[in-house]
Amino acid sequence: MTTESRDRFVADFARVAPALPGAAAPWLTRLRRRALDCFAQTGLPTQRDEDWKYTSVAAIAKRPFAVLPAGSAGSLVTAREIEALRFGSNAHHLLVFVDGRYAPALSAVGELPGGVTLGSLAEALDLTPASLEPFLADDRHHTVFAALNTAFMADGLYLHLPPGTSIAEPVHALFISTANDAVAHPRNVIVAEEGTQACIVEHYAGLNDAGYLTNAVTQIFAAGNAAIAHYKLQQETPRALHIAGIHAAQGRASRLESHSVALGAVLARNDITTAFDAEGCEATLNGLYLVGGRQHVDHHTRIDHAQPNGTSREYYKGILDGASRGVFNGKVIVHPGAQRTDAHLANHNLLLSKAAEIDTKPQLEIDADDVKCTHGATVGQLDDAQMFYLRSRGIDEAMARSLLTFAFAHDVIERIRIAPLRMRLEQVLFAKLPQGERIRELA
Amino acid sequence: MLEIRNLQVRVDDKPILRGIDLTVKAGEMHAIMGPNGSGKSTLAQVLAGREAFTVTGGDVRYRGRDLLAMPPEERAREGVFLAFQYPVEIPGVSNVYLLKAALNSIRKHRGLPEVDAMEFLALIREKMKLMEMTDELLFRSVNEGFSGGEKKRNEILQMALLEPALAILDETDSGLDIDALQVVAKGINSLRGAERAMILVTHYQRLLDYVVPDHVHVLSQGRIVKSGGKELALELEARGYGWLEAEAGAAPVETAVR
């Protein structure tokens, strides 16, 4: 099984490689080749791998996913479909990617401060590949899927903020998949130099009820005093498979905020990591997963406190209905010498049905003595006393369940600081809950 | 309005109510007193529909209907209200949200139009004035971080808003200082009327100084062992519950059930 799927990816690479962006840069060709070899050595992970113990990717191995030829899609998506996926006012920069390729006609990038680059990675790879080499070659958190992404990456968001610049409006990178059995390997690179600020929303959605594979990687380089907020909203189709890595490296006193909201796909896996490479870094990792049916959602996070005086706050919540499964593995590593580290990690889960399951594992590895680290995980059902209280006030059972479910999710949603995005998520949540419309009227 | 006949209730196979008979007519105020563990709170919660209790015998008619056959929300919509001894905290659900949802579900059931946000705020603010509550409590999560007194006032506020036909107040006086007790009593008295019946469940006579009952019943070991007028409460205050238990030949008191 693994051999066959491995060979398929390798054969697909031979087919598409000549047309991949940046083919003129020898370092990139070598990088892709190395990444492919790295993938070919192991193939897709199996549940014997510790990091994949609870998540099977057999569904990826079984289907003949192939990269779409460049320029074969894009016209299929209408402006109206884009409009439905935007949120709130249109005061943000919009970059649309259809089946993995930038679609300028559907995008709307506003005015940017001088020196700032915001656009398509493919374009940057063709025009100024050398500027990207140090970032793309940084593979310290490579998973097998990240290696596959490096081999195949064709496009994605590229944001470069020169020192002291900032973008006031959020950047909305919208990845839309439209085709069955297609695979896209979006690669997003965010380079935030000294003292910069930006807020990026990475949003995945699908059309036509297609069954496809997304294998995305996002790299965030936050230099000293940079403040980067990253929101990931995953609303893939119910038949889609979604694998994503978000890897940050933080410089002195930089701040990273990461939010991961996972709603769609039949199989979703997120690896979110950040490394404190200098003193005084801050990271906030928030997440919400809300799944039902036979969905499987997995978050693996890792925060490396490699230097002193770092602060991290991680808060993930999950709601699982039907026969869905959730996996949460949150690792906080305090390296030797990372004194005065302050870390808190929490994961709370609400199981709405007997068949739903969650495996949660918060992990602290501490190799410094002057630290303040706490962690906690809970798994529970709706509270009987709360249910009875609501029903004793005339509220029917279905609505009481919805109210309490909404209340459970709400404190994560409240942490989202982009108001239109927060309101959009509330709407999405209402739409998923029985009688959600009525709860919304009450708000 | 309410007719309880030989009601028997168990919790985890342990008998808590062992044959309660009680008739409550519209306009009446009944006080149910008794020592801890006598089954007072169980009776209150069974009437409101708490599913943790198993009814093993007897029946309860409410306005001619089988009360025990109705789910809790239907009882509420039909006019039954329980003021909780321990009001439940619900983080993430704002008080105003709950109050409005409750009011509109009951109004809808009664064939009345639902109130909109403006009408609702005007109505609830009027009731809050009566309960001497500040606006701020409206926008906080239900009972979360409320003081003991605020929680109890919030229960009576809900009662004032929902205007039930049968109100059951479970130890509403417990944990209140004298000022809060008077506010709560004022709220209860303002709701007395010819069409409304109330059952006050209380351990102490204290509340009955402010809310005067028509009938007083003493519950002991799951049975009503004595009934009388308001003077019975005073006698209990003076003599305690021991003499009644001795009179009833009762075994040692069982553990309290929330």
Contacts between the chains, C-beta under 8 A, distances in Angstrom:
chain1	res1	chain2	res2	distance
A	383	B	88	8.0
A	384	B	51	7.8
A	384	B	52	7.2
A	385	B	88	5.0
A	386	B	88	5.4
A	386	B	90	5.3
A	388	B	48	7.9
A	388	B	49	7.6
A	388	B	50	5.6
A	388	B	51	7.3
A	388	B	72	6.4
A	388	B	88	7.7
A	389	B	84	6.9
A	389	B	87	7.5
A	389	B	88	4.0
A	389	B	90	7.0
A	389	B	142	7.9
A	390	B	90	7.5
A	390	B	93	8.0
A	390	B	98	7.1
A	391	B	49	7.2
A	391	B	71	7.0
A	391	B	72	4.0
A	391	B	73	4.6
A	391	B	76	7.3
A	392	B	48	5.0
A	392	B	49	6.8
A	392	B	72	5.0
A	392	B	73	7.7
A	392	B	75	7.6
A	392	B	76	5.7
A	392	B	81	7.9
A	392	B	82	5.4
A	392	B	84	7.9
A	393	B	73	8.0
A	393	B	76	5.8
A	393	B	98	6.6
A	393	B	101	7.6
A	393	B	102	3.8
A	393	B	105	7.9
A	393	B	158	6.7
A	393	B	162	7.3
A	394	B	73	5.4
A	394	B	76	3.8
A	394	B	77	4.9
A	394	B	102	5.1
A	394	B	105	4.2
A	394	B	106	4.6
A	394	B	109	7.2
A	394	B	162	7.3
A	395	B	73	6.1
A	395	B	98	7.8
A	395	B	101	5.4
A	395	B	102	6.2
A	395	B	105	5.7
A	396	B	73	4.9
A	396	B	105	7.1
A	397	B	71	7.2
A	397	B	73	7.0
A	399	B	101	7.2
A	399	B	105	7.9
A	400	B	73	7.9
A	403	B	93	5.6
A	403	B	97	7.6
A	403	B	101	7.4
A	404	B	90	7.2
A	404	B	92	8.0
A	404	B	93	7.2
A	406	B	92	7.2
A	406	B	93	7.9
A	407	B	90	6.5
A	407	B	91	6.4
A	407	B	92	2.8
A	407	B	93	4.7
A	407	B	141	7.9
A	408	B	92	6.6
A	410	B	92	4.7
A	411	B	91	7.6
A	411	B	92	6.2
A	438	B	101	7.8
A	439	B	101	8.0
A	442	B	97	5.0
A	442	B	100	5.5
A	442	B	101	5.4
A	443	B	97	7.0
